[in-house]
Amino acid sequence: MRIVYFILVIALLSGCERTPSKLAHQIAGADRIVIRDSLERYHPELSGFSFTITGDKVDEIVRAISSSERLNGGTLCAWDGELLFYSDTNCLAIVHFQDDYFIICGEFANGYEYADRSGVLAHLYGQYHAYQKKFILSHSKPVPPNTALEPTPTAP
């Protein structure tokens, strides 16, 4: 039994660190990325919100992740964006992001935060929030006319 534990420890210590370049290798075959709100349970108005990226933009995002750098300290990110990398119907990986920062989830999780200095993820995050606003506005209930937005003063 000791030999099994020894082999397991050696395997874990020999190059099993999860890095953006290893993640990029895993997601290199992605044909689309679905972006959704990872905090949907706290924002019911975003229920069902997602949008999909295809084509050259997928490759651009994979390159940005591959060339990102590990941060030495943590950030104060809420990680509200979720990138789901797909090849056909197979989900290859999930990455939580906010602005140009991201964390690797699932099989490739290592607890480290990374920064994309190319600006690709920051631009994507801006698009993500613009689409969120449009989604919320298109799915919100209209305010009835003559509805007071501030409390109405009462007579003494």
BELGI-V7046 format. One record per pair of residues at least 4 apart in sequence whose C-alpha atoms are under 8 Angstrom apart, sorted by the first residue. I is the first residue (numbers start at 1). J is the second residue. D is the distance in Angstrom with one decimal. If there is no record, write none. Layout:
i = [I/I]
j = [J/J]
d = [D/D]
This chain:
i = [1/2/3/4/5/6/7/8/9/10/11/11/12/13/17/18/18/18/18/18/19/19/19/20/20/20/20/20/20/21/21/21/21/22/22/23/23/23/23/24/24/24/24/24/26/26/27/27/27/27/27/28/28/29/30/30/30/30/30/30/31/31/31/31/31/31/31/32/32/32/32/32/32/32/32/33/33/33/33/33/33/33/33/34/34/34/34/34/34/34/34/35/35/35/35/35/35/35/35/35/36/36/36/36/36/36/37/37/37/37/37/37/38/38/38/38/38/39/39/40/40/40/40/41/43/45/45/45/46/46/46/49/49/53/53/54/55/56/57/58/59/60/60/61/61/61/62/63/64/64/64/64/64/64/65/67/68/68/68/68/69/69/69/69/70/70/70/70/71/71/71/71/74/75/77/77/78/79/79/79/79/80/80/80/81/81/81/81/81/82/82/82/82/83/83/83/83/84/84/84/84/84/85/85/85/85/86/86/86/86/87/87/93/93/93/93/94/94/94/95/95/95/95/96/96/96/96/97/97/97/98/98/98/99/99/99/99/99/99/100/100/100/100/100/100/100/100/101/101/101/101/101/102/102/102/103/103/103/103/103/104/104/104/104/104/104/105/105/116/116/119/120/121/122/123/124/125/126/127/128/129/130/131/132/133/134/135/136/143/148]
j = [5/6/7/8/9/10/11/12/13/14/15/16/16/17/110/22/23/108/109/110/23/108/110/24/65/66/67/68/104/25/65/66/67/26/66/27/66/93/108/28/62/63/65/66/92/93/62/85/86/92/93/59/62/87/58/85/86/87/88/92/54/55/58/85/86/87/88/52/53/54/55/58/85/86/87/52/53/54/58/83/84/85/86/50/51/52/53/83/84/85/86/50/51/52/53/81/82/83/84/128/49/50/51/81/82/83/46/49/50/80/81/82/79/80/81/82/96/43/80/44/45/46/47/47/47/136/139/140/132/135/136/132/135/57/58/58/59/60/61/62/63/64/120/65/120/121/66/67/68/116/117/118/120/121/116/116/114/115/116/117/114/115/116/117/112/113/114/115/112/113/114/115/113/113/98/101/98/96/97/98/102/96/97/98/96/97/98/125/128/94/95/96/97/94/95/96/97/91/92/93/94/95/91/92/93/94/90/91/92/93/91/92/105/106/107/108/104/105/106/102/103/104/105/102/103/104/105/101/102/103/102/122/125/121/122/123/124/125/126/115/116/117/119/120/121/122/125/113/114/115/116/121/113/114/115/109/111/112/113/114/108/109/110/111/112/113/109/110/120/121/123/124/125/126/127/128/129/130/131/132/133/134/135/136/137/138/139/140/147/152]
d = [6.7/6.1/6.1/6.1/6.1/6.2/6.1/6.2/6.2/6.0/7.8/7.3/5.6/7.9/7.3/6.4/7.2/5.2/6.6/5.9/6.2/7.6/8.0/5.9/5.9/5.0/7.3/6.8/8.0/6.3/7.4/4.5/7.1/6.4/7.8/6.3/7.4/7.9/6.7/5.7/5.8/7.3/6.6/5.2/6.8/7.7/7.0/6.5/7.9/6.0/6.8/7.5/6.7/6.2/7.3/5.8/5.1/4.5/7.9/7.3/6.2/7.0/7.0/7.8/6.1/5.2/6.9/6.7/5.5/4.6/7.3/6.2/6.2/5.5/6.8/5.6/5.1/6.7/6.7/6.3/5.4/4.7/6.1/6.6/5.8/4.5/6.4/5.9/5.1/6.7/7.7/5.4/5.4/6.2/7.9/6.9/5.5/4.8/6.4/7.6/6.1/4.4/6.8/6.1/5.3/6.9/7.3/7.1/7.2/5.6/5.0/5.9/7.3/5.0/5.7/5.5/7.6/6.6/5.6/6.0/8.0/5.9/6.1/8.0/7.4/6.4/7.8/7.6/7.5/7.6/6.7/7.3/7.0/6.8/6.5/5.7/7.3/6.3/6.3/6.3/6.2/6.2/7.5/6.2/6.6/7.1/6.1/6.2/6.2/6.1/8.0/6.5/6.4/7.3/6.5/7.2/6.3/5.4/4.5/6.6/5.4/5.4/6.7/8.0/6.8/6.0/4.3/6.4/7.2/5.7/5.4/6.7/6.7/7.8/6.3/8.0/7.1/5.4/5.0/5.2/7.4/7.0/6.7/6.4/5.6/5.0/6.0/7.6/7.9/6.8/5.8/4.5/6.1/5.6/5.1/6.2/7.4/6.6/7.5/6.0/4.7/6.7/5.7/5.4/5.4/6.4/5.5/4.5/5.5/7.6/6.6/6.9/7.4/7.2/7.9/8.0/6.9/5.6/6.9/6.7/6.0/5.0/5.6/5.6/5.5/6.7/7.1/5.6/4.1/6.5/6.4/7.7/6.6/6.2/4.4/7.7/7.8/5.2/7.5/5.7/5.2/7.1/6.7/7.5/4.9/4.5/7.7/6.9/5.6/4.5/6.3/7.6/5.9/5.4/6.5/7.5/7.3/6.5/5.0/6.3/6.0/4.8/7.0/7.6/7.7/7.7/4.5/7.9/7.3/6.6/6.1/6.2/6.0/6.4/6.4/6.1/6.3/6.3/6.2/6.2/6.2/6.5/6.1/6.1/6.1/6.0/6.1/5.8/7.0/7.1]
